[in-house]
Amino acid sequence: MIFVFLSFGAIALFSFIAVATWAGERRREREAYYRSETLKRIAETQAAGGGSALEFLREEEKMALRRKREGQKLGGMITMAVGVGMMILLHAIAGPEDKDRMYLVGMIPLLIGVVLVVYAYLLAPQD
């Protein structure tokens, strides 16, 4: 009985993943199509349409770069918070003989988060 339940569950899960992937790709395809049509119309209708179309593309690229950098900042801060939380948790549950070093495992995600934030603020390409 449980085998039948797990079989149906697996089929439902993978069917959902397939439909979600298909829908996401279709959405991205539509966005690309509408974007290209918009650029064509801008270039065709205006005398200086080529310049405004290029400006539109540059602005879109800047926005994508800004979104990526903000995502790196957020990811770094979340990873740092996880590291601090792990350090506190491991320090609290460690036995008396391990109290002085067990919490250092939390330094791994903390330092990864620091690197992500430092990269996003200092080393990432700016606008």
C-alpha positions as CSV (number, residue, x, y, z in Angstrom):
1,M,0.0,0.0,0.0
2,I,2.8,2.4,0.9
3,F,4.5,1.5,-2.4
4,V,1.5,2.7,-4.4
5,F,1.3,5.9,-2.4
6,L,5.0,6.6,-2.9
7,S,4.7,5.8,-6.6
8,F,1.8,8.2,-7.1
9,G,3.7,10.8,-5.1
10,A,6.8,10.5,-7.3
11,I,4.8,10.7,-10.5
12,A,3.0,13.8,-9.2
13,L,6.2,15.4,-8.1
14,F,8.0,14.9,-11.4
15,S,4.9,15.9,-13.4
16,F,4.7,19.1,-11.4
17,I,8.4,19.8,-12.0
18,A,8.0,19.2,-15.8
19,V,5.0,21.5,-16.1
20,A,6.6,24.2,-13.9
21,T,9.8,24.1,-16.1
22,W,7.8,24.2,-19.3
23,A,5.8,27.2,-18.1
24,G,8.9,29.1,-16.9
25,E,10.6,28.6,-20.3
26,R,7.5,29.7,-22.1
27,R,7.4,32.8,-20.0
28,R,11.0,33.6,-20.7
29,E,10.5,33.0,-24.4
30,R,7.5,35.4,-24.5
31,E,9.5,38.1,-22.6
32,A,12.3,37.8,-25.1
33,Y,9.9,38.1,-28.0
34,Y,8.1,41.2,-26.6
35,R,11.5,42.7,-25.8
36,S,12.7,42.3,-29.4
37,E,9.4,43.6,-30.8
38,T,9.7,46.6,-28.6
39,L,13.2,47.3,-29.8
40,K,12.2,46.9,-33.4
41,R,9.3,49.4,-33.1
42,I,11.5,51.9,-31.3
43,A,14.1,51.6,-34.0
44,E,11.6,51.9,-36.8
45,T,9.3,54.7,-35.6
46,Q,11.8,57.3,-34.5
47,A,14.5,59.0,-36.6
48,A,16.9,58.6,-33.7
49,G,15.4,55.2,-32.8
50,G,18.6,53.4,-33.0
51,G,20.1,55.6,-30.3
52,S,17.1,55.2,-28.0
53,A,17.0,51.5,-28.6
54,L,20.7,51.2,-27.6
55,E,20.0,53.4,-24.5
56,F,17.2,51.1,-23.6
57,L,19.5,48.0,-23.9
58,R,22.2,49.7,-21.8
59,E,19.7,50.6,-19.1
60,E,18.3,47.1,-19.1
61,E,21.8,45.7,-18.7
62,K,22.5,48.1,-15.8
63,M,19.4,47.0,-14.0
64,A,20.3,43.3,-14.4
65,L,23.8,44.0,-13.1
66,R,22.3,46.0,-10.1
67,R,19.9,43.1,-9.4
68,K,22.7,40.6,-9.4
69,R,24.8,42.7,-7.1
70,E,21.9,43.2,-4.7
71,G,21.3,39.4,-4.7
72,Q,25.0,38.8,-3.8
73,K,24.7,41.3,-0.9
74,L,21.6,39.7,0.4
75,G,23.0,36.2,0.0
76,G,26.2,37.2,1.8
77,M,24.2,38.7,4.7
78,I,22.0,35.6,5.0
79,T,25.1,33.3,4.9
80,M,26.7,35.4,7.6
81,A,23.6,35.2,9.8
82,V,23.6,31.4,9.4
83,G,27.2,31.3,10.4
84,V,26.6,33.4,13.5
85,G,23.5,31.3,14.4
86,M,25.5,28.1,14.0
87,M,28.2,29.5,16.3
88,I,25.7,30.4,19.0
89,L,23.9,27.0,18.7
90,L,27.1,24.9,18.7
91,H,28.5,26.9,21.7
92,A,25.3,26.3,23.6
93,I,25.0,22.5,22.9
94,A,28.8,21.7,23.2
95,G,30.0,19.7,26.2
96,P,32.5,21.2,28.7
97,E,35.5,19.7,26.9
98,D,34.4,21.0,23.4
99,K,33.2,24.5,24.4
100,D,36.4,26.2,23.3
101,R,36.5,25.0,19.7
102,M,33.3,23.3,18.5
103,Y,31.5,26.6,17.7
104,L,34.3,27.5,15.3
105,V,32.5,25.3,12.7
106,G,30.1,28.3,12.3
107,M,33.1,30.3,11.0
108,I,32.8,28.5,7.6
109,P,29.5,30.0,6.5
110,L,30.3,33.3,8.3
111,L,33.5,33.7,6.3
112,I,31.8,32.7,3.1
113,G,29.2,35.4,3.7
114,V,31.9,38.0,4.5
115,V,33.5,37.2,1.1
116,L,30.2,37.5,-0.7
117,V,29.5,40.9,0.9
118,V,33.0,42.2,0.4
119,Y,32.9,41.2,-3.3
120,A,29.5,42.8,-3.8
121,Y,30.6,46.1,-2.2
122,L,34.2,46.4,-3.3
123,L,35.2,44.2,-6.2
124,A,32.0,43.7,-8.3
125,P,31.8,45.8,-11.4
126,Q,29.9,49.0,-10.7
127,D,27.3,50.7,-12.9
